[in-house]
Amino acid sequence: MPAFKAVVGFSLVLLSVSAFAIDREGIEKSVKLKDGSTVHVFKDGKMAMENKFGRPYRMKSGQPMQTADGQSMTMKGDEVARLSNGQRAHMKP
C-alpha cells in the first residue's frame, strides 16, 4: 500500500508541474475578465484571449474589455496562434 500511495503522490505532483509547462515564457501577466475569460499580455505588449474553459479565441484589436476588479483595458493585437501553439505543445506526449 505505501508503494501505491507513493506512485499516486508522484503522479499528482507530475501533473501539477506539467500544468505550468505551457509555453508561457513570453507572457508577462494574465488578467481575469468579468465574463470569466482571461487575457494574457505578452512581453511585447500584444495580447491573447482564453475563454472561461481555457480555449484560445479571437478578439479584435481595439475592443474594450472589463477586468474582474472593474478596470477597463483595450485589446492590443490578436495573438491567438501564439497561445494556441503553446497549449498544443503542452498536449503532445
Helices and strands as residue ranges (DSSP letters): H 2-19, E 27-32, E 38-42, E 47-50, E 56-57, E 64-66, E 72-74, H 80-91
